[in-house]
Amino acid sequence: MTDFLLLAFLFLAAGVVSVPIASRLGLGSVLGYLIAGIALSPVLTLLHVDVISIQHFAEFGVVMMLFLVGLELEPRLLWEMRARLLGLGGLQVGLTASLVAAAAFAFGQVWQVSVAIGLIFALSSTAIVLQTLNEKGLMKSDGGQASFSVLLFQDIAVIPILAFLPLLAIPGLAGHDDSHGAEEGHGAALSLVDGLPEWQAALLTLAAIALVVAAGMYLTRPAFRFIAQANLREIFIAAALTFVIGIALLMTMVGLSPALGTFLAGVVLANSEYRHELESDIDPFRGLLLGLFFMTVGASIDFGLLADNTLVIIGLTLGVMALKAAVLMGLARIFKVRDEQSWLFSMALAQAGEFGFVLISFATANSVLPDDIAAPLTLIVTLSMMLTPMLFIAYDKFVLPRYEEAEPRDADEITAPSHIIIAGHGRFGSVVNQMLLSAGHETTVLDHNAGMLERLRVFGVRAFYGDATRPDLLHAAGIENAKVLVVAIDDKHRSTELVRYVAGNHPHVHITARAMDRNHVYELWGAGCRDVIRDTFDSAVRAGRSVYEALGTHPFDAERAARGFVSENQRTIRELAGLYDPAVPNHENAPYRERARELLDEQAEQIRARGRGAFHERSERGWTPPTPEDVKAVARRLE
Amino acid sequence: MAKVLHIFAHPGQGTSRVNLALWKAAQSVDGITGVDLYAVYPRYDIDIDVEQQRLLDHDVIVLQFPLFWYSCPALVKEWIDLTFEHGFAYGQDGDCLKGKHLMLALTTGGPHGAYSQQGYQHFELRTFLTPFEQTARLCQMGFPAPYVQFDALAADGADHARGFTALLTALRDDTFDFRRAGEAELLTHDTLPLKEGARP
């Protein structure tokens, strides 16, 4: 227990210290984690920690990340990607593997080892690339999309590669240490397909995929609705984790990539109203696990080996990366990824990845790679991952400026739709939403009434389940890119907190908030909202105007008197807002009470003085003719 | 029998004397469609279809308003801007108002003498009304001389109101002499051009 707590503390503390510093220096979180890992490595060695097994555990972060990526990707978009996925991905893996293998062969390796090395370096790091692209907001760019297609293909390709590698076994290496078994990441300890004839295994595999898709489409909604009714956040998180882990487990048991399985499940749920909730529930786990993963990569660098062969190792690392980048650059040309996007694509995917580790240990276990080659290969993979964040920095510093000056960027790369988030879809929020939709705007509705959301979605409203006052859910709903937030939730206190949070953390968002009463107006104003709308005020004013008309006031006079009332009322509210003190009830707040009484007296005075309504003074200013004497005076002066 | 549309526009009816007197007097004339524009559209949300149908349904349109700064009150302008649409009132195929008459009934604060080259308003009243006259011409409508009460703040308005009912009645009964009204400069309660045999 103490050991576990000590380890948890070490890793967490290292991340907490180094990542903010790295971010501050503009290095990105990945480099921060890697450096933290390097700093931790002597301590870990001292404690005899098995870094590699922690790394296998942490790889689950990649599985979660692909689930999240899937959530962002509607099936239609995935289908549109198919040419790139197969063409770009397939060519990248094939070409890189062949070229690296040829190079290895030229360096004197036997052909089996050369092919294995080629395959190992054909793969890139999903973890580093997606994490960095997300962090930099480049996922939607052309280069980002192309990178993602390639990474997804690589994830799929790992499975056949794992099946193929044992065929390369070199007889002389047999009887090698098998302790790592058949790689834990895709550990086949619990297999459903072992020992089955091939056609049955294939059938079972297809059935498993069908199960994931069908469960995603038909089972999750009622299940999540049932869970949502419990109204316990941790149960929803538990359900989300169960879902992701369950799919990963099922995929592993039929011999498929768990990352691919959860990615599929994510795509199936991309249209679900629980999408944002799932996203914000899984995201912290993904972040922590990936962080742990990066730290283990940093910690597993074999500095002894590096010191002994510094030049060779670094030379080979740079060589491999240059080769990969060249292949990617060529493919970018063919697939029309242009300009700075082609640089992004080539530089982002030039490293080897975490699947490289998996393949190396698997190949070693299967007598394909001798130990004395596996160790430097592991080091090269690690170093190439270490260099990736620096390539991203180089991209920002050297590549981007050139293209920004040369020509304006494509419009469709930066057009984010004007985005509106509506928190609360009750009697108030729903009207706002209808108005915005009817004017052709795109809205995202957040509400925690699961039953109502389902009805809404039938009518094509983009509605999501969740508590809008939670920052992580707001983040998942895209508050960073939002233009306007409409706060229409029923709970006064929570709506004030929501306004306070968004006004403080996302000052670019215009907040339109619904106030329940006068004090709520003061509170929302104090929380930073400058567009406060009292929810029943306008309708009450209209009722008052109707009564004016019913009493025989001319409709136009009634309209003007109502407007006069509104501005007078707003004036007093603004004035009294300065005296409002949330800690003291208004009737005990002396300055507030006094000023309110003065304002009332002013009104009464106006009424007495004129013998009519208090707000007539405003309306009488207009169209009041001069007296006949005035007219004569003017005429005399002018004639 | 001609169909007469009487459109009345005064934003400050609480302080109106002569115009309000005209409006009230007009209520007593049968067969006239009366519209208090500021009562129908207190929020300026003019219904174009309804207003165009009103124009189609009538032969003579009488616009009654006080002259504000040498023009009509804002809502009348809004009403013209929206209702006299291209393709309806003018322009390609826009001849829906052809042959109808547009007539103004207005009050001015200044005396008659002010509206002359030597007076302090420096122009004839008709000069200020040329936008309305040309509007009618562009829509192929007749534009009889306007029915005017000068010095409306001093006048008691009773004669003017009585003359207005006579005017509306004559328009309704086809006893109004449009030819003479077209030649006249201005009309007042005692210079109404009625056809022979009509009772004033």
Contacts between the chains, C-beta under 8 A, distances in Angstrom:
chain1	res1	chain2	res2	distance
A	554	B	13	5.3
A	554	B	14	7.5
A	554	B	36	8.0
A	554	B	38	7.1
A	554	B	39	6.0
A	555	B	38	7.2
A	555	B	39	4.6
A	555	B	40	7.8
A	555	B	42	4.1
A	556	B	11	6.0
A	556	B	13	7.7
A	556	B	38	3.9
A	556	B	39	6.4
A	556	B	42	4.2
A	557	B	13	7.2
A	557	B	14	6.4
A	558	B	42	6.9
A	559	B	42	4.0
A	559	B	43	6.0
A	620	B	14	7.4
A	620	B	15	7.7
A	622	B	11	6.5
A	622	B	12	6.1
A	623	B	10	7.7
A	623	B	11	5.1
A	623	B	12	3.1
A	623	B	15	6.8
A	623	B	68	7.6
A	623	B	73	7.8
A	624	B	12	6.5
A	624	B	15	5.5
A	625	B	15	6.2
A	625	B	109	6.3
A	625	B	153	5.7
A	626	B	109	7.0
A	626	B	153	7.1
A	627	B	153	7.2
A	628	B	153	4.8
A	628	B	154	4.6
A	631	B	109	5.7
A	631	B	110	7.0
A	631	B	151	7.9
A	631	B	153	5.7
A	631	B	154	7.4
A	634	B	120	7.5
A	635	B	110	7.0
A	635	B	111	7.0
A	635	B	114	6.4
A	635	B	120	6.2
A	638	B	114	8.0
A	638	B	120	3.3
A	639	B	114	7.9
A	639	B	119	7.1
A	639	B	120	5.5
